[in-house]
Structure formats: C-alpha cells, structure tokens
Amino acid sequence: MTDGRKMNEDRAMYRLLRKASDEICLEHGLSVIENPKGKRIPYNVYKAMQKGIKTKYDYMREDIDYAIPRSRRKKLI
C-alpha cells in the first residue's frame, strides 16, 4: 500500500479482486475459472496419495466406515 499500512482483505474485497482479475483475463483472451472448487488438499497429502501411502485421512475414513454399521442410532444428536 502507498501509506505503508497492511492491507486487510475480507470476502467482499476478495470477490472484487477476483472480478477485476477475470475481466483483465477476458480482455487478453485468457481463460477464467467459472466455478472454483474451494479448498484443495495439502501438497504433502496429495503426494502421499500419488505414491499409495496411507494418510491420516485414510485412517479416519476407515474408522468412520467401520463405526457406522455398528452404531445404534442413525441420526446425529
């Protein structure tokens, strides 16, 4: 910033910056991501999945899959 202060961004500012970026890309014939998917998985988890190494998410998924059929209630409290 020109005044030397930190720029604090909120969701509205992020949307404005994305809109401006999209307009600039379209003007120059570049592609624009229409529906961003949100958060991505961490890089180290992605690399472990590529190598076939079990991650903490795999262990959690297995535990949940094991527990669901053994639970007494079908609804969360």
N, CA, C and O atoms as CSV, one atom per row, in Angstrom:
chain,resi,resn,atom,element,x,y,z
A,1,MET,N,N,0.842,-1.185,0.000
A,1,MET,CA,C,0.000,0.000,0.000
A,1,MET,C,C,0.883,1.243,0.000
A,1,MET,O,O,2.034,1.206,0.436
A,2,THR,N,N,0.349,2.297,-0.475
A,2,THR,CA,C,1.136,3.527,-0.581
A,2,THR,C,C,1.353,4.191,0.768
A,2,THR,O,O,2.319,4.935,0.936
A,3,ASP,N,N,0.463,3.935,1.747
A,3,ASP,CA,C,0.630,4.554,3.053
A,3,ASP,C,C,1.465,3.706,4.005
A,3,ASP,O,O,1.684,4.102,5.149
A,4,GLY,N,N,1.938,2.538,3.547
A,4,GLY,CA,C,2.781,1.692,4.365
A,4,GLY,C,C,2.029,0.816,5.341
A,4,GLY,O,O,2.649,0.141,6.163
A,5,ARG,N,N,0.712,0.808,5.273
A,5,ARG,CA,C,-0.076,0.003,6.195
A,5,ARG,C,C,-0.444,-1.327,5.547
A,5,ARG,O,O,-0.478,-1.461,4.324
A,6,LYS,N,N,-0.713,-2.284,6.392
A,6,LYS,CA,C,-1.090,-3.610,5.932
A,6,LYS,C,C,-2.484,-3.561,5.296
A,6,LYS,O,O,-3.386,-2.885,5.791
A,7,MET,N,N,-2.634,-4.291,4.195
A,7,MET,CA,C,-3.937,-4.366,3.539
A,7,MET,C,C,-4.722,-5.530,4.136
A,7,MET,O,O,-4.289,-6.679,4.039
A,8,ASN,N,N,-5.843,-5.254,4.739
A,8,ASN,CA,C,-6.692,-6.288,5.306
A,8,ASN,C,C,-7.785,-6.619,4.307
A,8,ASN,O,O,-8.567,-5.754,3.914
A,9,GLU,N,N,-7.832,-7.875,3.904
A,9,GLU,CA,C,-8.830,-8.289,2.926
A,9,GLU,C,C,-9.941,-9.071,3.609
A,9,GLU,O,O,-9.689,-9.894,4.490
A,10,ASP,N,N,-11.163,-8.806,3.193
A,10,ASP,CA,C,-12.291,-9.598,3.635
A,10,ASP,C,C,-12.903,-10.267,2.409
A,10,ASP,O,O,-12.382,-10.118,1.303
A,11,ARG,N,N,-13.974,-10.984,2.583
A,11,ARG,CA,C,-14.577,-11.717,1.466
A,11,ARG,C,C,-15.043,-10.790,0.349
A,11,ARG,O,O,-14.914,-11.124,-0.828
A,12,ALA,N,N,-15.576,-9.647,0.707
A,12,ALA,CA,C,-16.048,-8.702,-0.310
A,12,ALA,C,C,-14.875,-8.203,-1.155
A,12,ALA,O,O,-14.993,-8.101,-2.376
A,13,MET,N,N,-13.753,-7.895,-0.518
A,13,MET,CA,C,-12.568,-7.446,-1.239
A,13,MET,C,C,-12.049,-8.557,-2.146
A,13,MET,O,O,-11.630,-8.299,-3.274
A,14,TYR,N,N,-12.077,-9.793,-1.650
A,14,TYR,CA,C,-11.617,-10.928,-2.439
A,14,TYR,C,C,-12.479,-11.085,-3.689
A,14,TYR,O,O,-11.954,-11.341,-4.773
A,15,ARG,N,N,-13.801,-10.934,-3.548
A,15,ARG,CA,C,-14.700,-11.035,-4.706
A,15,ARG,C,C,-14.418,-9.928,-5.723
A,15,ARG,O,O,-14.428,-10.175,-6.929
A,16,LEU,N,N,-14.169,-8.720,-5.242
A,16,LEU,CA,C,-13.862,-7.606,-6.149
A,16,LEU,C,C,-12.550,-7.851,-6.891
A,16,LEU,O,O,-12.459,-7.598,-8.092
A,17,LEU,N,N,-11.544,-8.339,-6.183
A,17,LEU,CA,C,-10.267,-8.625,-6.827
A,17,LEU,C,C,-10.412,-9.746,-7.859
A,17,LEU,O,O,-9.814,-9.686,-8.934
A,18,ARG,N,N,-11.206,-10.766,-7.527
A,18,ARG,CA,C,-11.414,-11.858,-8.479
A,18,ARG,C,C,-12.154,-11.360,-9.719
A,18,ARG,O,O,-11.831,-11.757,-10.839
A,19,LYS,N,N,-13.145,-10.493,-9.522
A,19,LYS,CA,C,-13.897,-9.953,-10.655
A,19,LYS,C,C,-12.975,-9.131,-11.558
A,19,LYS,O,O,-13.023,-9.260,-12.781
A,20,ALA,N,N,-12.146,-8.296,-10.957
A,20,ALA,CA,C,-11.213,-7.474,-11.736
A,20,ALA,C,C,-10.223,-8.365,-12.490
A,20,ALA,O,O,-9.918,-8.118,-13.657
A,21,SER,N,N,-9.732,-9.389,-11.821
A,21,SER,CA,C,-8.791,-10.316,-12.451
A,21,SER,C,C,-9.446,-11.036,-13.628
A,21,SER,O,O,-8.834,-11.191,-14.684
A,22,ASP,N,N,-10.690,-11.476,-13.444
A,22,ASP,CA,C,-11.415,-12.157,-14.518
A,22,ASP,C,C,-11.609,-11.242,-15.727
A,22,ASP,O,O,-11.463,-11.676,-16.870
A,23,GLU,N,N,-11.939,-9.973,-15.468
A,23,GLU,CA,C,-12.128,-9.022,-16.570
A,23,GLU,C,C,-10.830,-8.801,-17.343
A,23,GLU,O,O,-10.834,-8.743,-18.573
A,24,ILE,N,N,-9.727,-8.680,-16.617
A,24,ILE,CA,C,-8.431,-8.487,-17.277
A,24,ILE,C,C,-8.077,-9.712,-18.116
A,24,ILE,O,O,-7.595,-9.582,-19.241
A,25,CYS,N,N,-8.316,-10.894,-17.567
A,25,CYS,CA,C,-8.021,-12.135,-18.307
A,25,CYS,C,C,-8.859,-12.226,-19.577
A,25,CYS,O,O,-8.348,-12.594,-20.634
A,26,LEU,N,N,-10.140,-11.892,-19.477
A,26,LEU,CA,C,-11.012,-11.957,-20.651
A,26,LEU,C,C,-10.581,-10.961,-21.723
A,26,LEU,O,O,-10.640,-11.264,-22.915
A,27,GLU,N,N,-10.147,-9.770,-21.300
A,27,GLU,CA,C,-9.688,-8.755,-22.254
A,27,GLU,C,C,-8.469,-9.239,-23.043
A,27,GLU,O,O,-8.288,-8.885,-24.208
A,28,HIS,N,N,-7.642,-10.050,-22.393
A,28,HIS,CA,C,-6.415,-10.537,-23.032
A,28,HIS,C,C,-6.560,-11.943,-23.600
A,28,HIS,O,O,-5.575,-12.555,-24.013
A,29,GLY,N,N,-7.780,-12.450,-23.621
A,29,GLY,CA,C,-8.039,-13.757,-24.227
A,29,GLY,C,C,-7.580,-14.940,-23.391
A,29,GLY,O,O,-7.362,-16.031,-23.919
A,30,LEU,N,N,-7.433,-14.732,-22.105
A,30,LEU,CA,C,-7.017,-15.822,-21.223
A,30,LEU,C,C,-8.247,-16.507,-20.627
A,30,LEU,O,O,-9.336,-15.932,-20.610
A,31,SER,N,N,-8.071,-17.717,-20.147
A,31,SER,CA,C,-9.204,-18.457,-19.581
A,31,SER,C,C,-9.509,-17.970,-18.167
A,31,SER,O,O,-8.651,-17.431,-17.468
A,32,VAL,N,N,-10.765,-18.181,-17.777
A,32,VAL,CA,C,-11.237,-17.796,-16.450
A,32,VAL,C,C,-11.897,-19.017,-15.821
A,32,VAL,O,O,-12.680,-19.703,-16.478
A,33,ILE,N,N,-11.597,-19.291,-14.575
A,33,ILE,CA,C,-12.211,-20.407,-13.866
A,33,ILE,C,C,-13.623,-19.982,-13.481
A,33,ILE,O,O,-13.811,-19.042,-12.709
A,34,GLU,N,N,-14.613,-20.685,-14.028
A,34,GLU,CA,C,-16.011,-20.309,-13.804
A,34,GLU,C,C,-16.501,-20.676,-12.404
A,34,GLU,O,O,-17.054,-19.826,-11.706
A,35,ASN,N,N,-16.310,-21.906,-11.990
A,35,ASN,CA,C,-16.798,-22.366,-10.688
A,35,ASN,C,C,-15.645,-22.962,-9.889
A,35,ASN,O,O,-15.397,-24.166,-9.961
A,36,PRO,N,N,-14.937,-22.124,-9.125
A,36,PRO,CA,C,-13.827,-22.656,-8.343
A,36,PRO,C,C,-14.332,-23.674,-7.333
A,36,PRO,O,O,-15.417,-23.512,-6.774
A,37,LYS,N,N,-13.551,-24.723,-7.099
A,37,LYS,CA,C,-13.998,-25.818,-6.250
A,37,LYS,C,C,-13.735,-25.595,-4.771
A,37,LYS,O,O,-14.150,-26.418,-3.955
A,38,GLY,N,N,-13.083,-24.550,-4.403
A,38,GLY,CA,C,-12.847,-24.318,-2.983
A,38,GLY,C,C,-11.483,-24.803,-2.542
A,38,GLY,O,O,-10.513,-24.740,-3.296
A,39,LYS,N,N,-11.419,-25.281,-1.333
A,39,LYS,CA,C,-10.140,-25.673,-0.749
A,39,LYS,C,C,-9.587,-26.931,-1.395
A,39,LYS,O,O,-10.327,-27.832,-1.790
A,40,ARG,N,N,-8.280,-26.964,-1.491
A,40,ARG,CA,C,-7.591,-28.119,-2.040
A,40,ARG,C,C,-6.954,-28.892,-0.908
A,40,ARG,O,O,-6.838,-28.401,0.214
A,41,ILE,N,N,-6.541,-30.111,-1.220
A,41,ILE,CA,C,-5.850,-30.902,-0.210
A,41,ILE,C,C,-4.405,-30.423,-0.125
A,41,ILE,O,O,-3.856,-29.927,-1.110
A,42,PRO,N,N,-3.785,-30.568,1.044
A,42,PRO,CA,C,-2.390,-30.152,1.188
A,42,PRO,C,C,-1.477,-30.925,0.239
A,42,PRO,O,O,-1.758,-32.073,-0.105
A,43,TYR,N,N,-0.401,-30.298,-0.173
A,43,TYR,CA,C,0.502,-30.875,-1.156
A,43,TYR,C,C,1.104,-32.187,-0.663
A,43,TYR,O,O,1.209,-33.146,-1.429
A,44,ASN,N,N,1.504,-32.239,0.616
A,44,ASN,CA,C,2.120,-33.464,1.124
A,44,ASN,C,C,1.123,-34.626,1.136
A,44,ASN,O,O,1.519,-35.773,0.934
A,45,VAL,N,N,-0.155,-34.349,1.368
A,45,VAL,CA,C,-1.182,-35.392,1.322
A,45,VAL,C,C,-1.392,-35.837,-0.119
A,45,VAL,O,O,-1.555,-37.027,-0.389
A,46,TYR,N,N,-1.389,-34.891,-1.033
A,46,TYR,CA,C,-1.542,-35.212,-2.458
A,46,TYR,C,C,-0.408,-36.121,-2.931
A,46,TYR,O,O,-0.652,-37.113,-3.617
A,47,LYS,N,N,0.830,-35.783,-2.565
A,47,LYS,CA,C,1.977,-36.593,-2.978
A,47,LYS,C,C,1.920,-37.993,-2.350
A,47,LYS,O,O,2.266,-38.975,-3.008
A,48,ALA,N,N,1.490,-38.094,-1.095
A,48,ALA,CA,C,1.370,-39.392,-0.443
A,48,ALA,C,C,0.310,-40.242,-1.136
A,48,ALA,O,O,0.491,-41.448,-1.303
A,49,MET,N,N,-0.788,-39.622,-1.537
A,49,MET,CA,C,-1.844,-40.349,-2.243
A,49,MET,C,C,-1.330,-40.857,-3.588
A,49,MET,O,O,-1.671,-41.966,-3.999
A,50,GLN,N,N,-0.520,-40.064,-4.273
A,50,GLN,CA,C,0.048,-40.495,-5.544
A,50,GLN,C,C,0.961,-41.705,-5.373
A,50,GLN,O,O,0.997,-42.593,-6.225
A,51,LYS,N,N,1.699,-41.731,-4.260
A,51,LYS,CA,C,2.622,-42.827,-4.000
A,51,LYS,C,C,1.931,-44.045,-3.401
A,51,LYS,O,O,2.545,-45.103,-3.264
A,52,GLY,N,N,0.657,-43.903,-3.044
A,52,GLY,CA,C,-0.080,-45.013,-2.448
A,52,GLY,C,C,0.133,-45.156,-0.956
A,52,GLY,O,O,-0.200,-46.191,-0.379
A,53,ILE,N,N,0.683,-44.133,-0.326
A,53,ILE,CA,C,0.920,-44.151,1.115
A,53,ILE,C,C,-0.366,-43.722,1.817
A,53,ILE,O,O,-1.022,-42.766,1.403
A,54,LYS,N,N,-0.720,-44.440,2.884
A,54,LYS,CA,C,-1.914,-44.079,3.638
A,54,LYS,C,C,-1.677,-42.771,4.388
A,54,LYS,O,O,-0.614,-42.557,4.971
A,55,THR,N,N,-2.675,-41.910,4.362
A,55,THR,CA,C,-2.605,-40.642,5.076
A,55,THR,C,C,-3.521,-40.713,6.285
A,55,THR,O,O,-4.263,-41.679,6.459
A,56,LYS,N,N,-3.464,-39.683,7.116
A,56,LYS,CA,C,-4.345,-39.656,8.282
A,56,LYS,C,C,-5.808,-39.646,7.861
A,56,LYS,O,O,-6.671,-40.130,8.594
A,57,TYR,N,N,-6.088,-39.100,6.688
A,57,TYR,CA,C,-7.459,-39.066,6.195
A,57,TYR,C,C,-7.948,-40.470,5.839
A,57,TYR,O,O,-9.120,-40.791,6.032
A,58,ASP,N,N,-7.051,-41.299,5.323
A,58,ASP,CA,C,-7.413,-42.682,5.026
A,58,ASP,C,C,-7.751,-43.440,6.307
A,58,ASP,O,O,-8.722,-44.195,6.351
A,59,TYR,N,N,-6.943,-43.233,7.350
A,59,TYR,CA,C,-7.217,-43.902,8.623
A,59,TYR,C,C,-8.539,-43.417,9.222
A,59,TYR,O,O,-9.308,-44.223,9.748
A,60,MET,N,N,-8.810,-42.127,9.151
A,60,MET,CA,C,-10.075,-41.603,9.669
A,60,MET,C,C,-11.254,-42.165,8.875
A,60,MET,O,O,-12.273,-42.547,9.450
A,61,ARG,N,N,-11.108,-42.211,7.560
A,61,ARG,CA,C,-12.166,-42.742,6.704
A,61,ARG,C,C,-12.459,-44.206,7.042
A,61,ARG,O,O,-13.622,-44.604,7.116
A,62,GLU,N,N,-11.413,-45.004,7.248
A,62,GLU,CA,C,-11.591,-46.407,7.613
A,62,GLU,C,C,-12.291,-46.546,8.953
A,62,GLU,O,O,-13.175,-47.390,9.105
A,63,ASP,N,N,-11.906,-45.724,9.931
A,63,ASP,CA,C,-12.543,-45.789,11.246
A,63,ASP,C,C,-14.020,-45.423,11.178
A,63,ASP,O,O,-14.852,-46.062,11.822
A,64,ILE,N,N,-14.340,-44.406,10.406
A,64,ILE,CA,C,-15.742,-43.991,10.264
A,64,ILE,C,C,-16.542,-45.067,9.552
A,64,ILE,O,O,-17.656,-45.393,9.961
A,65,ASP,N,N,-15.973,-45.620,8.484
A,65,ASP,CA,C,-16.666,-46.691,7.761
A,65,ASP,C,C,-16.873,-47.919,8.649
A,65,ASP,O,O,-17.871,-48.626,8.505
A,66,TYR,N,N,-15.951,-48.171,9.550
A,66,TYR,CA,C,-16.082,-49.286,10.475
A,66,TYR,C,C,-17.167,-49.003,11.513
A,66,TYR,O,O,-17.925,-49.902,11.876
A,67,ALA,N,N,-17.245,-47.754,11.996
A,67,ALA,CA,C,-18.155,-47.410,13.089
A,67,ALA,C,C,-19.608,-47.248,12.645
A,67,ALA,O,O,-20.518,-47.542,13.420
A,68,ILE,N,N,-19.839,-46.796,11.443
A,68,ILE,CA,C,-21.215,-46.507,11.005
A,68,ILE,C,C,-22.127,-47.730,11.078
A,68,ILE,O,O,-23.210,-47.618,11.652
A,69,PRO,N,N,-21.764,-48.873,10.542
A,69,PRO,CA,C,-22.696,-50.002,10.630
A,69,PRO,C,C,-22.893,-50.528,12.051
A,69,PRO,O,O,-23.876,-51.216,12.327
A,70,ARG,N,N,-21.968,-50.208,12.948
A,70,ARG,CA,C,-22.053,-50.696,14.320
A,70,ARG,C,C,-22.753,-49.719,15.257
A,70,ARG,O,O,-22.940,-50.025,16.434
A,71,SER,N,N,-23.134,-48.575,14.766
A,71,SER,CA,C,-23.778,-47.576,15.628
A,71,SER,C,C,-25.248,-47.950,15.846
A,71,SER,O,O,-25.860,-48.619,15.013
A,72,ARG,N,N,-25.791,-47.517,16.954
A,72,ARG,CA,C,-27.183,-47.845,17.290
A,72,ARG,C,C,-28.154,-46.837,16.706
A,72,ARG,O,O,-29.267,-47.201,16.324
A,73,ARG,N,N,-27.759,-45.593,16.631
A,73,ARG,CA,C,-28.641,-44.560,16.091
A,73,ARG,C,C,-28.218,-44.196,14.683
A,73,ARG,O,O,-27.039,-44.255,14.333
A,74,LYS,N,N,-29.196,-43.822,13.887
A,74,LYS,CA,C,-28.879,-43.408,12.529
A,74,LYS,C,C,-28.745,-41.897,12.410
A,74,LYS,O,O,-28.185,-41.399,11.433
A,75,LYS,N,N,-29.256,-41.161,13.398
A,75,LYS,CA,C,-29.203,-39.705,13.376
A,75,LYS,C,C,-28.177,-39.202,14.380
A,75,LYS,O,O,-27.943,-39.818,15.420
A,76,LEU,N,N,-27.578,-38.080,14.048
A,76,LEU,CA,C,-26.673,-37.430,14.995
A,76,LEU,C,C,-27.494,-36.704,16.040
A,76,LEU,O,O,-28.597,-36.233,15.762
A,77,ILE,N,N,-26.961,-36.617,17.222
A,77,ILE,CA,C,-27.674,-35.915,18.296
A,77,ILE,C,C,-27.339,-34.457,18.242
A,77,ILE,O,O,-27.832,-33.679,19.058
